[in-house]
Structure formats: structure tokens, C-alpha cells
Amino acid sequence: MADNWILLGSVRYPAECLKCKKMIHRGDTAQWLKGIGLLHPRCSLGSKPISYVTYPKNAASDKNPFENILEHTSTYYTAKEWRVSRD
């Protein structure tokens, strides 16, 4: 999939350039890619594509944390037995 960099005539929020690491100030012209960041026009892509990885896939954080929310743990059943025995 090709990345579609958008040329912004006036940047709303200051950010660091991905290539030269200098600040792009509010009102400056820059190229922007959603989820990636900003580039100065002089640091632009040219003819070669640049690939930036924001966050690599992680099996631990990509799974659904609520997948087994209705299942009780053994601690729950142990506590339940203890509460019943107190009556």
C-alpha cells in the first residue's frame, strides 16, 4: 500500500520532523501522514519511499482483555467456599 503524504499549508500543532529531528512550528508548511508524523518540505520524500514503523504488532497487547471476563478464577471459588463456611 502506498503512503499518501499530504502537504499542509499551515501546521496546527508543533511537532518534530521525522527526518532531521528539528521542530516544525505552528503555521509552517509540512508534509503529513496520518499516524506517522510530519516532514519539512526540504526533508521531503523525493523519489524514494520512506517507511516508518510506529508500533510493532504485539500478541500480548493485541488480544482482547475482556475475552474471558465472565469466567471465574480458582481464587473466586476458594473465597466463595470460605464465605459459605462462615455462615
C-alpha positions in Angstrom: 0.0 0.0 0.0 1.4 3.4 -0.9 1.5 6.0 1.8 -0.3 9.2 0.8 1.6 12.1 2.3 -0.4 15.3 2.5 1.1 18.7 2.0 -0.1 21.0 4.8 0.0 24.7 4.1 -0.2 25.6 7.7 0.6 23.2 10.6 -1.8 23.4 13.5 0.3 21.7 16.2 4.1 21.9 16.5 6.0 18.6 16.1 9.4 17.2 15.4 10.4 16.4 11.8 10.8 12.7 11.3 14.0 13.1 9.2 16.0 16.0 10.5 14.6 16.0 14.1 14.2 19.8 14.1 10.9 21.4 15.2 8.1 22.2 12.8 6.3 25.2 14.3 2.7 26.2 14.1 1.9 27.9 10.8 4.9 26.3 8.9 4.4 24.2 5.8 5.0 20.4 6.2 4.1 17.0 4.7 1.9 14.9 7.0 1.0 11.2 7.1 -1.8 10.1 9.5 -0.4 8.1 12.4 3.2 8.7 11.4 4.0 12.4 11.7 5.4 15.4 9.8 8.3 16.2 7.5 9.7 19.6 6.4 9.3 20.2 2.7 13.1 20.3 2.3 13.3 16.9 4.0 10.6 15.5 1.7 10.4 12.0 0.4 11.8 12.7 -3.1 11.6 9.7 -5.4 12.3 7.1 -2.7 9.7 5.9 -0.3 10.3 6.1 3.4 8.8 3.5 5.8 8.3 4.4 9.4 7.1 1.8 11.9 5.1 3.3 14.7 4.2 0.3 16.9 5.1 -3.3 16.0 2.5 -5.9 16.5 2.5 -7.4 19.9 0.4 -10.5 20.7 0.2 -9.6 24.4 -1.4 -6.2 23.8 -3.3 -7.1 20.7 -5.5 -9.7 22.3 -8.9 -8.8 23.8 -8.5 -8.3 27.6 -12.2 -9.0 28.1 -12.3 -12.3 26.3 -12.8 -14.4 29.4 -14.4 -11.7 31.6 -17.3 -13.9 32.7 -15.1 -16.8 33.8 -14.1 -17.0 37.5 -10.7 -18.0 38.7 -9.9 -20.6 41.3 -9.4 -17.8 43.9 -13.0 -16.8 43.4 -14.3 -20.3 44.1 -12.0 -20.7 47.2 -13.3 -17.4 48.6 -16.9 -18.4 47.9 -16.4 -21.7 49.8 -14.8 -19.8 52.7 -17.7 -17.3 52.9 -20.3 -20.1 52.9 -18.4 -21.9 55.7 -18.6 -18.7 57.8 -22.4 -18.8 58.0 
